[in-house]
Amino acid sequence: MAEGEDHFLEVHLNLNVRGLSPSATVAINDRCNELRHEGREIFKLGLGQSPFPVPRPVVEALRQNAAQKDYLPVKGLWKLRETVAEHHRHTFGIDCAPDDVLIGPGSKELMFLLQLVYYGDLVIPTPTWVSYAPQAKIVGRQIQLLPTSMKTDWHLTPEQLEDLCKEDRGRPRILILNYPSNPTGRTYSLERLKEIAEVARRNRVVLLSDEIYGKLHHEGKHHSIVPLYPEGTIFSGGLSKWCGAGGWRLGLFVFPKSMRWLLNAMAAVGTETFTSTSAPIQYAAIRAFQGGPELDHYLQQSRRILGALGDLLTRLLRQSGASILSPHGGFYLFPNFSPHRDKLYARGIRTSPQMCQRLLEETGIATLPGSAFGRPPEEFTTRIAYVDFNGGKALAASEEIPPEQHLDEDFLRTHCGRVVNAVRRLCGWVLSPE
Ligand SMILES: Cc1ncc(COP(=O)(O)O)c(C=O)c1O
């Protein structure tokens, strides 16, 4: 009898979760760990996790608060909400107060709650982060995918949004914008954000602005759409990416005052589900959002490494014939290997999942297929998370190089060598005759 077939009870699963598989990013990580366990050398370019350690003052704050043991208010510790409001006012020009902030155990969980409590359609431009659509499916929301293309920078156009709204003007909708983007690394220009904000306002579309990679804009020039459409935009962020603390599980939303009803409804569900976010982590997060020179410095070095590495890898991939746009922020690349379609066909590879599967088995390089991000499987797009290097060592080495100096190829080969080698190997594999 196959594993899982020995059921004492018949299978009674909510229809919405029947056939739901684990998130693609989590699944690839598990598979990599299995292969490593078997002794294979694996390059982990699948899971999008920051390569950098949590900054020292934040770790110290956690240490000092390890004994915090009380349940905290469901919306978050007041001091943290104050600090988050101040931080986002100051950093992204978001006009908000502590009352507008909701803290949760990861922004992913908050997104899930949002979809649960808001009664409307979910509009998602593709390529898109892997979890938005499955969450909508779990709670039984309608999803409208708006496919984009490399020609529009992998971005939604204001015309696309207008056309969608025209179909049914009064329909309640949440549009999710994610920039810098996972999976493409691209971000919207201020001009484009203004145009989208205008269409959204005219049509009363709620925006969920997922800016979790905002502080990792490689040039530190992230623009938020919130100040352009403050009455209709929910900001989503957290500690996971810029602070290297994905496993700490702390996310946050900032709501417009006019949507306090939504915040309160999510918090009410929170009281019946997660109760409150981990207490020591919330105390440590206060330190993270207080910022200061050491944290600024950490961010500057992180951005400089990610920017230089993203540029080098883009060049390598482009030289190998892939179509690719260079990243503006975060740590992802989204090459399209369709120019090599004939070569891939000749090896019996017809879809992006097949390509990633074969790549992993034959070279040990783990990536994710574009289809996991809402792209058609027959398009040979792939997401590369360029994070498989020792971020602590790379940061220390970057400290030694004057801030105005670009990190050259020698630096990247020395300190991010695993990723550079993996991408070289990937290019060689795609180009190999069989
Ligand atoms: C685009 C995007 N949004 C949200 C999240 C969720 O982050 P967290 O739940 O760790 O706050 C991630 C994590 O991978 C992400 O890539």
The ligand as an SDF file (V2000), in Angstrom:
LIG
                    3D

 16 16  0  0  0  0  0  0  0  0999 V2000
    6.9300   38.8840   -2.9620 C   0  0  0  0  0  0  0  0  0  0  0  0
    6.8430   38.3100   -1.6020 C   0  0  0  0  0  0  0  0  0  0  0  0
    5.8520   38.7140   -0.8030 N   0  0  0  0  0  0  0  0  0  0  0  0
    5.7010   38.2200    0.4360 C   0  0  0  0  0  0  0  0  0  0  0  0
    6.5690   37.2720    0.9270 C   0  0  0  0  0  0  0  0  0  0  0  0
    6.3110   36.7130    2.3080 C   0  0  0  0  0  0  0  0  0  0  0  0
    7.2300   37.1330    3.2250 O   0  0  0  0  0  0  0  0  0  0  0  0
    7.0450   36.8890    4.7980 P   0  0  0  0  0  0  0  0  0  0  0  0
    5.8410   36.0520    5.0180 O   0  0  0  0  0  0  0  0  0  0  0  0
    8.2950   36.2220    5.2160 O   0  0  0  0  0  0  0  0  0  0  0  0
    6.8560   38.2750    5.3820 O   0  0  0  0  0  0  0  0  0  0  0  0
    7.6250   36.8120    0.1310 C   0  0  0  0  0  0  0  0  0  0  0  0
    8.5400   35.7630    0.6200 C   0  0  0  0  0  0  0  0  0  0  0  0
    9.1470   35.0330   -0.1050 O   0  0  0  0  0  0  0  0  0  0  0  0
    7.7670   37.3610   -1.1690 C   0  0  0  0  0  0  0  0  0  0  0  0
    8.7480   36.9680   -1.9800 O   0  0  0  0  0  0  0  0  0  0  0  0
  1  2  1  0
  2  3  1  0
  2 15  2  0
  3  4  2  0
  4  5  1  0
  5  6  1  0
  5 12  2  0
  6  7  1  0
  7  8  1  0
  8  9  2  0
  8 10  1  0
  8 11  1  0
 12 13  1  0
 12 15  1  0
 13 14  2  0
 15 16  1  0
M  END
$$$$
